[in-house]
């Protein structure tokens, strides 16, 4: 009986590695690299290193540059127009929310023919996240939970309680990891009905939390999406002013909003690390190294007792292992980052490790954004096409409202070669931007150039390592090295 149990566990792990799991890169082929993968990894790391040398050796600026901002309100009059769009955007957000919820429960039960799964996992989590990162954050206005709570006027009748300071934003960290689990490990993407119940449960918890602790406190410290989109929006070219936070909107250089205003608590730093780690783990789970790790887990005598506990608890071994991997990813990334900052503090002097940990946290966000683009863009380009037929028949009732019901998905819009070169471009660009941001952040924090440069040497080495590791992960399901 015991032997049969372990054969089942091993079979479950091996069968779970079928190519169908890598649906995000399912474009029907792989790209043959003209050069070995090591050449590309070396070139990418070299590009990051050269950026550091240009910033520190060739040109040694004496101070951090002043923010370059162009106010929309006073110069173009766009501010008044944008303010007037807040209410229509709120109505749009609530409409999309109610539409997705109704389709989840009453639409086609197949995930590929249900508009709710497409809205949540493709249009919102991938497409809207990229829009927020490269343009600006409109989630504060679009957020349907915030809008519905404000319209309900519950806050006028309930005195909010104080959320303990020691909690920091740890609830947002845990909820973000929970959402990542639902996306990557749970079957909520395969079952529209379960997705609908998940949305309802999250809605009830959000509205109850807003009523108990106040809408803004809940958004700032507990709600993971509010925090996530605010972070991404700081990369965009439109946003709040750095010098005058009260200004409605400004046009600025991309990523400029990430300078200054670092996380005030450790939990805020961990949230940034979780954003970077979860998308990296999603890519890592499609590599041969992950397959080898799963085989080791299936054959390891030390791990078997724990897998048996999962089996007896009616938990699939693969689900248990992937959950542990998802939880370990932020710990590993945070550990490397804190170690790097500790080395930087020892080399530079003058600032503590925790000051550097908080001060440089936001400079890693361009890496997360670049990886999000490289890893999910093919998924957006292919799966996003399902919106064309579904918009004509969202409930699967045989409608053809816009005449697009019979549209056939075009897989030729994205191929492995395009994905590979997108990965190279975005990963290198993201890491180069992070190096530049870290350099100018160091100039803001340290009293002289020498200390700033010494602090950046370990951080640049970490960036080079992240560059090569990210590119290697992205290459595994896409390219074949000669």
HELIX and SHEET records of a PDB file:
HELIX    1   1 UNK A    2  UNK A   15  1                                  14    
HELIX    2   2 UNK A   19  UNK A   25  5                                   7    
HELIX    3   3 UNK A   37  UNK A   53  1                                  17    
HELIX    4   4 UNK A   54  UNK A   58  3                                   5    
HELIX    5   5 UNK A   72  UNK A   75  1                                   4    
HELIX    6   6 UNK A   78  UNK A  106  1                                  29    
HELIX    7   7 UNK A  111  UNK A  113  5                                   3    
HELIX    8   8 UNK A  115  UNK A  117  1                                   3    
HELIX    9   9 UNK A  118  UNK A  128  3                                  11    
HELIX   10  10 UNK A  129  UNK A  134  1                                   6    
HELIX   11  11 UNK A  139  UNK A  142  1                                   4    
HELIX   12  12 UNK A  144  UNK A  152  1                                   9    
HELIX   13  13 UNK A  154  UNK A  156  5                                   3    
HELIX   14  14 UNK A  165  UNK A  167  5                                   3    
HELIX   15  15 UNK A  170  UNK A  184  1                                  15    
HELIX   16  16 UNK A  192  UNK A  213  1                                  22    
HELIX   17  17 UNK A  215  UNK A  221  1                                   7    
HELIX   18  18 UNK A  224  UNK A  233  1                                  10    
HELIX   19  19 UNK A  256  UNK A  258  5                                   3    
HELIX   20  20 UNK A  266  UNK A  284  1                                  19    
HELIX   21  21 UNK A  288  UNK A  299  1                                  12    
HELIX   22  22 UNK A  301  UNK A  312  1                                  12    
HELIX   23  23 UNK A  317  UNK A  348  1                                  32    
HELIX   24  24 UNK A  353  UNK A  359  1                                   7    
HELIX   25  25 UNK A  361  UNK A  364  5                                   4    
HELIX   26  26 UNK A  365  UNK A  383  1                                  19    
HELIX   27  27 UNK A  386  UNK A  390  1                                   5    
HELIX   28  28 UNK A  411  UNK A  413  5                                   3    
HELIX   29  29 UNK A  416  UNK A  445  1                                  30    
HELIX   30  30 UNK A  449  UNK A  476  1                                  28    
SHEET    1   A 2 UNK A  31  UNK A  32  0                                        
SHEET    2   A 2 UNK A 479  UNK A 480  1                                        
SHEET    1   B 3 UNK A  69  UNK A  71  0                                        
SHEET    2   B 3 UNK A 250  UNK A 252 -1                                        
SHEET    3   B 3 UNK A 238  UNK A 239 -1                                        
END                                                                             
